[in-house]
């Protein structure tokens, strides 16, 4: 079993290692996975928190005093954690899924973005 405690080595890992590390953490510290629907709700909540930071950092809104400590890095990591939980509990190998998805996008969009005048 992998050590679920964060270490310096967890800052550089493959997607597969991340899935294994999250699984170990859930089993050792989190007790069990939340239900798939609860994790979906958690994912939506975390994306909302990311949206708040993005709209205040890069958009026209300003931070409330209580939001000053918000961290883009932490919210992205929260989203990744919950996404990995959903993948683990539904049997999705994210390494394989991402590879297949990139191949699909490459085939579909090979010239599309190059020929988009909005991106020139």
Secondary structure, 3 states (H helix, E strand, C coil): CCCCCCCHHHHCCCHHHHHHHHHHHHHHHHCCCCCHHHHHHHHHHHHHHHHHHHHHHCCCCCCCHHHCCCCHHHHHHHHHHHHHHHHHHHCCCHHHHHHHHHHHHHHHHCCCCCCCHHHC
